């Protein structure tokens, strides 16, 4: 495993910790446990996890595509030594999930855990690739925060997990 620059290592640590909390909440559940909805028009735990996976997968694709373009154009000059933290996130413009990352499937707990672990591997590879560029140079509109740089796109994910872990726990009937 390649050592990440501090801002990326911080994101990785935060995201890994949240992913572990979610996996722990799913461990040992029966197949149907993740399908219980806490109420009308509320996502069940399987839908919450699918949403998180879709969002993280999108950021992985975005990152790998932009980093690949940077390498192809010769713009991959390495991660800047002076960058010790990413800019704070702006206030969100809204809180509704955009259609492409709304839940699309409902899997049993064991498959959700496997998907979360696999996504962790993809994310680690994306963060290692992102370490080859200055993430501040790559700005893309985010559906909830407006224009963010690639580092900020990753800062969103641990926060996103925290918010949705509470939702998943409620759907599972936990406090």
N, C-alpha and C positions, 0 to 999 in steps of 0.2 A: 504494500500500500504506500503510495506516494504521500509525503508530508505536504499538507495544505498550508498556504499562507493564512495568517491569523484570522482575517475576516471570514474566509471560507471554512476554516477549521471550526470557528464559532458557530456558523450556520450548521455545519455537519453535526457537531456535538448536540446542539439544540434540537435539530430535526431527528437525530437518532434517539435521543431521550424520549421525545414525544411518540415516535414510532414504537418504541419499546413499551411505553405505557399502554398504547392502543393494542398492541399484540398481547400484552398481559391480560387486558380486559376481555379479549376474545378467546384466550386459551381455555380449553376445557368446556367450552359451550357446546351444546347439542346443535345439530344442523339447523333446526328451525328457530333457535333462540335469536338469531340475527335478523329474522324476518318479522318479528313483532313490532308493530308501529305503536308509538306512545299516544297517538291520537289522529284524528282526521287531518289529512294533508301534511303530516309530519313524517320525515324520513325515518325508516328503521335503521338499525346499526349497519346492515349490509349496504344500504344505499349511501349512508354517510361515508363508509370506507371506500366505496366505489367512486364517490365524488372526490375524495382526497387523492385517490390514485389517478383519476383523470386529470386533476389539476397539476399534480406533481409530474405526471407523464408529459403534459403539455410543456411545462417549463424545461424538462429534460430535452424534448425535441427542439425547443427554441434555442436552448443553450448550445446543443451539439451542432445545430445548423449554423448559428452565428459564429461559433468558434471554428468550424470547418471553413467557412467563408474567409475568416480572418487569416487562417493558415494559407489558404489558396492565394490570397492577395498579398501575402507577406506582411500583414499587419499584426501578426501574433508576436509581439515583442516582449512577452513575459508579464507577470503580475508586478505591479509597481511596489517597490519596497516601502514607500512612504504611506501606502494605503493600509491603515490599521483597523478601520471599521467602515462599514457602508453607511451612507446617509440614512437618517431615520425615514420611516415611511410617512407619506402625507396622510391626512385624514381620508378615509374611504369616501368615494363618491356614492356608494350604495352598498347593499349587502346581499343582493340576490345573485345566485350562481348563474353565470351565462349559460345559454343552452348547450354548448359543446361539453361542458363539464358537469351537467346535471346527471344524476345517477342513471345508468343504463342497464345494469344487471345486479342481481342479488345472489351472492354466493354464500355457501355455508362457511362457518368460522374457520375451518382448517384451510380452505382455499383462499380466504381473505388474508390469513396469516402468511401463506405462501406468496401471495401477490404483494403484500407489504414488504416482505423480505427481499423479493426480487426487485421491487422498486427501489429499495435501499441500495442495492448493487448498482442499478442504473444511475441513481442520483450521485453516488460516490464517483462513478466514472465521469459524470457531467461536471462535478465540482473539480475533479482533477484536470479535466480539459479546460475549464474556465480559468484555472491557475496559469494558463499560458498567455492570457491577454489581460488588458486593463478593462474590467467589467464596466467601468464608468463610461467608456466610449461607445457602448452598445445600449441604446435606449429604445424601448418599445412600449407602446401604450398598453397598460394593464386595464382590464375591464372594470376593476373596482377602485384603483388608485391613480388612474391617469398614467402619464409617462413615467416609467421607472427604468433605471439601468439594470443590467443583468444581475448584479449583486443584490439589488433591492428585490428583484423578482424572487430570489432565493430566500431573502429575509422574511418574505410573506409566509413561507411554508410552515415553519415552526409555530407561528402565531395561528395560522389556519388550523393546524392540528390541535392546538390547545382548545380553540373554540369548538371544534367538532368532536373532540373526545368527550367533552361534557354532554354534547347532544347524543352521542352514541351510548354513553352510560345511562342517560335518561331513557333511551329507547330500550335498553336492556333491563330497566327497572332498578338501576343502581342509584345511590345518592350522589 
